[in-house]
Amino acid sequence: MSEPIRLAPGDQAPDFTLPDADGKPVTLSEVLAETGKSVVLYFYPAAMTPGCTTESCDFRDNLRDFDSAGFTVLGLSPDTPDRLAAFRDKEGLTFPLLGDPEKGTLRAYGAFGEKKNYGRLVQGVIRSTVVVGTDGRVTRAFYNVKATGHVARIRRELGI
């Protein structure tokens, strides 16, 4: 089994441009420049599934604290903009959800590859979160995280 790449603190974060839930392109370097904030980029397997809903709603419920502490939250999955829009609207998500159906950005961040699912090796999204500083460098990287409790862990790690 070949391990996907793993980003580490100090690595340059791969820049990307992906469509949001409305089909508008979002570019990481532009978000960093325009907001002057670090980015909490979380990767989840699929919109409207139980674990991804739990995690996304946790981010939604803590968004004000992330924002006040100088962080922009972006969610990223292999879903299409239509599916992301339905997820956003159903769950009242108020931060950008980005779609990567080709999985290029997911791979570049080490968030797609072989993983164990119910004891079997499968190809899929590896639930992960990468924090990118205002200089475009990775400050924290969490891989193979659990949906429940992950936002609380990130808050602790970032001192929020």
C-alpha positions as CSV (number, residue, x, y, z in Angstrom):
1,M,0.0,0.0,0.0
2,S,1.5,3.3,-1.0
3,E,1.0,6.1,1.5
4,P,-0.4,9.3,0.1
5,I,1.7,12.4,0.6
6,R,1.4,14.1,4.0
7,L,1.9,17.9,4.4
8,A,3.7,19.1,7.5
9,P,4.2,22.4,9.2
10,G,6.5,24.6,7.1
11,D,5.5,23.1,3.8
12,Q,4.2,25.4,1.1
13,A,0.4,24.7,0.8
14,P,-0.5,23.8,-2.8
15,D,-2.5,26.6,-4.3
16,F,-5.8,25.7,-6.0
17,T,-8.9,27.1,-7.7
18,L,-12.1,25.2,-7.2
19,P,-15.8,25.9,-7.6
20,D,-17.9,26.7,-4.6
21,A,-21.5,25.6,-4.0
22,D,-22.6,28.4,-6.5
23,G,-20.1,27.4,-9.1
24,K,-17.9,30.5,-8.5
25,P,-14.1,29.8,-8.5
26,V,-12.3,30.2,-5.2
27,T,-8.5,30.4,-5.1
28,L,-6.6,29.7,-1.9
29,S,-4.0,32.4,-2.5
30,E,-6.7,35.0,-3.1
31,V,-8.6,34.1,0.0
32,L,-5.4,34.4,2.1
33,A,-4.6,37.8,0.5
34,E,-8.1,39.2,0.6
35,T,-9.0,38.2,4.1
36,G,-5.5,38.5,5.8
37,K,-6.5,35.5,7.8
38,S,-5.2,31.9,8.0
39,V,-7.3,29.2,6.4
40,V,-8.6,26.1,8.2
41,L,-9.2,23.8,5.2
42,Y,-11.0,20.6,6.1
43,F,-11.5,17.7,3.7
44,Y,-14.5,15.5,4.1
45,P,-15.7,12.5,2.1
46,A,-19.3,13.4,1.0
47,A,-21.9,16.0,1.6
48,M,-25.1,14.9,3.4
49,T,-23.6,11.8,5.1
50,P,-23.8,11.5,8.9
51,G,-20.1,12.1,9.8
52,C,-19.6,14.9,7.3
53,T,-22.8,16.6,8.5
54,T,-21.6,16.3,12.1
55,E,-18.2,17.8,11.3
56,S,-19.6,20.6,9.0
57,C,-22.2,21.6,11.6
58,D,-19.5,21.7,14.3
59,F,-17.5,24.1,12.1
60,R,-20.7,26.2,11.4
61,D,-21.5,26.4,15.2
62,N,-17.9,27.5,16.0
63,L,-17.4,29.8,12.9
64,R,-17.7,33.0,14.9
65,D,-14.9,31.9,17.2
66,F,-12.6,30.9,14.3
67,D,-13.3,34.2,12.5
68,S,-12.6,36.2,15.7
69,A,-9.3,34.3,16.1
70,G,-8.2,35.1,12.6
71,F,-9.2,32.0,10.7
72,T,-11.3,31.5,7.5
73,V,-12.9,28.0,7.3
74,L,-13.2,26.3,3.9
75,G,-14.7,22.8,3.5
76,L,-13.6,20.6,0.6
77,S,-15.0,17.4,-0.8
78,P,-15.3,15.6,-4.2
79,D,-18.9,16.7,-4.5
80,T,-20.3,18.8,-7.4
81,P,-21.5,22.4,-6.8
82,D,-25.1,21.3,-7.0
83,R,-24.7,18.7,-4.2
84,L,-22.7,21.2,-2.1
85,A,-25.5,23.8,-2.5
86,A,-28.1,21.3,-1.4
87,F,-25.9,20.4,1.6
88,R,-25.2,24.1,2.5
89,D,-28.9,25.0,2.3
90,K,-30.1,21.9,4.2
91,E,-27.7,22.4,7.1
92,G,-27.5,26.2,7.1
93,L,-23.7,26.2,6.4
94,T,-22.4,29.8,6.2
95,F,-18.8,29.2,5.0
96,P,-17.6,28.2,1.5
97,L,-17.9,24.6,0.5
98,L,-15.6,23.7,-2.4
99,G,-15.9,20.8,-4.9
100,D,-13.0,18.8,-6.3
101,P,-14.7,16.0,-8.4
102,E,-11.3,15.4,-10.2
103,K,-9.7,14.9,-6.8
104,G,-6.5,16.8,-7.8
105,T,-6.5,19.1,-4.8
106,L,-7.5,16.3,-2.4
107,R,-4.5,14.3,-3.7
108,A,-2.1,17.3,-3.5
109,Y,-3.0,17.7,0.2
110,G,-2.7,14.0,1.0
111,A,-6.5,13.8,1.7
112,F,-7.2,11.2,-1.0
113,G,-5.7,7.7,-1.3
114,E,-5.8,4.2,0.2
115,K,-7.5,3.9,3.5
116,K,-9.1,1.2,5.6
117,N,-12.9,1.2,5.6
118,Y,-14.5,-1.6,7.7
119,G,-11.3,-3.6,7.5
120,R,-10.9,-3.3,3.7
121,L,-8.5,-1.2,1.7
122,V,-10.3,1.3,-0.5
123,Q,-9.5,4.5,-2.4
124,G,-11.2,7.5,-0.9
125,V,-11.2,10.8,0.9
126,I,-9.1,10.7,4.1
127,R,-10.8,13.0,6.6
128,S,-8.2,15.6,7.2
129,T,-7.7,19.3,8.1
130,V,-4.8,21.5,7.1
131,V,-4.3,24.9,8.5
132,V,-2.6,27.4,6.1
133,G,-1.0,30.5,7.5
134,T,-1.2,33.9,5.8
135,D,2.1,33.3,4.2
136,G,0.7,30.2,2.4
137,R,2.6,27.7,4.5
138,V,1.1,24.9,6.4
139,T,1.0,25.6,10.2
140,R,-0.8,22.4,11.2
141,A,-1.9,19.2,9.5
142,F,-4.3,16.5,10.9
143,Y,-4.9,13.3,9.0
144,N,-7.3,10.4,9.6
145,V,-9.4,12.4,12.0
146,K,-12.7,11.4,13.4
147,A,-15.7,13.6,12.6
148,T,-16.9,13.8,16.1
149,G,-14.8,16.0,18.4
150,H,-12.4,17.1,15.6
151,V,-13.5,20.8,15.7
152,A,-12.9,20.9,19.5
153,R,-9.4,19.4,19.0
154,I,-8.6,22.0,16.4
155,R,-9.8,24.8,18.7
156,R,-7.6,23.5,21.4
157,E,-4.6,23.2,19.1
158,L,-5.1,26.7,17.8
159,G,-5.8,28.2,21.2
160,I,-9.3,29.3,20.2
